[in-house]
Amino acid sequence: MVEPALAVSASVAAVSLTAVVVSFLSDVVGRTGFRVPRWPAAAVVAVLLSGAALRERPASAEVPPPVVRLARPPEVAPPPSHPQPASRYTVVAGDCLWRIASRVLTTAGGAGPNSAEIARFWPRIYEANRQIIGDDPDLILVGQVLLIPEV
C-alpha cells in the first residue's frame, strides 16, 4: 500500500521531471525539424515516472496492524456437581432453576435426567423457594440458598 504523502511527493516529482524532459526533448527534436506535441509526450513521461515511483513496498516493509487485546472475562467458579447439603443449594453464577433441577436429578453414576423430568421438577424448586426468589422464577441471584424438595 502506498502512503498518501509518498503518492503526493512522487506525483510532484513526476510532473516537475516531466516538464524538464519535455522541454529538453522539444529543443532536441525541434532542431531536427520534427515537431513533438507537448501534452501527449508529457502525459507519457508522467505516467512512466509516477508508475515507477509509486510501486508498492515489499510485503516485508508493511506495517503490521495494531494489536488489539481483549479483556479476559472474570473467572467464574465451576458450579458444584451436587447441592452442598442434601436439602439446600447455593446459587452460583450461570445458574437457573432448570440447571439446578438437572444437577439435583443427575444420578450418582452420572446419568442425566431427560427434559420432561427436569420440566416437572424445576417448578417444585421454585414453589419451595418462592419467598426467597420472588415473583420471577427467571431471576435468581448468586449466593441465594435454595431449599431443594425431595426428588
N, C-alpha and C positions, 0 to 999 in steps of 0.2 A: 504494500500500500504506500502511495506517495503522500507525503505530508503536504498540507496546503502551502506552507511557507516555501518549501522546496519547489513546488509547482510554479508559484509566482516568480521566484528568483530565476528559474530555468526559462520561463516564458520571456521575462525582460531581457535576459542574456541572449536568447534566441533572436528576439526582434532586433536588438542592437547589432548583433553579429550579422544578421540578415541584411541590414541596411548597409553595413560596411562591405559585405561580399557583393551585393547587387551593384553598389556604386563602382567597385573595382571591376567587376565583370562588364559593366556598361562602358567604362573607359576603354578596357582592353578590346572588347568586341566592337566598340564604336570606331576604333582606329582601322579595323579591317573592313568597315563598311557594312557589316551585318548588324541589324538593329534587333536587340532583345527587349521584348516588352517587360517592363519593370515589375508589375504586380504578380504575374504568374511565376516569374523567377523568384521573387521574394517569398511567395507562398510555399514553393517547393523547398527552398532553403530553410524556411522557418519550421516546416513540418519535419524535415530531416533532423535539424538541430534539436528541436524540442523532444522528438521521439527518443533520441539518444540520451538526452539529459534526464528524461523522466522515466527511464526504465525502473521497474520495481526493484527494491532492495532484495537481496537474497533472503531466504527464509531464516537463516541464522541471525540476521540482523533485526528481525522482527522483535518488537517489544511485546513481552508476554502480557496477557490480560491480567488485570488486578486480581489478587487472591481475595476471595470472599470467605470469611469464616463465619459459620453459623453457630449460634449459641446452642449448647447442648441442653436438652430438656432436663429438668431436675430428676434425679434418680428417685424412683418410686420403689418402696419395699414390695417384694412379691407378696401377693395375698396368701394368707395361710391356707393350707390344703384342707383343713377341717376347722370347724369352730373351736376357739380355745377351750372353754369349758363345754361340756356336752349340751348345755341348755342355753348358752349365751354366745353371741358372736359380736366382735368389734369391727365396725365398718372400716375398710381401708380404701385408699384411692383407687378409682376404677370400678368399685363395686356397684351393683344394682341388685334389687331383690331377686331377679332371675338368676344371676350368677351365684348369689348366696344360696338360693334354693338348690341349684345344681351341685354346689360343693357339699351341702348337707346330705343330699340324696346319693352322692357318689359312694359306692361301697368301699370297704377296706381293700378289696382286691383291685380297685381302680376302675371297675365297670361303671360307666356313667349312665345316668338316667336318660330316658327319652324325653322329647319335648312335651308330650302330654302329661307326664309325671311332674315335670317342672311347672307347667302351666297350672296344675291343680295345687301345687304346694306353695308357690310364692305368695298367693293371696292370703294363705293361712299365716305366713310370717308377718305380712302387713297388718292383718287384723290383730295379731298378738302384740303388735308394737304401734298401733295407731296413735296412742298417747305420745309416743316418742317421735314418730315420723311426722305426724300431722296429716292434713287432708290430701297431700300429693304423694302417692306411693313412688313416684319417679324421683323424688327429692329426698335422698338420704345423705347424711353428712359424715365425713371421715371422723372417726372417733366415737360415733354413736354406738352404744352397746345394745344390741337387739336380743330379745328373748326368742329362742327357737322352739317352736312347738314340736312335740314328738312326731316322728315320721309315721 
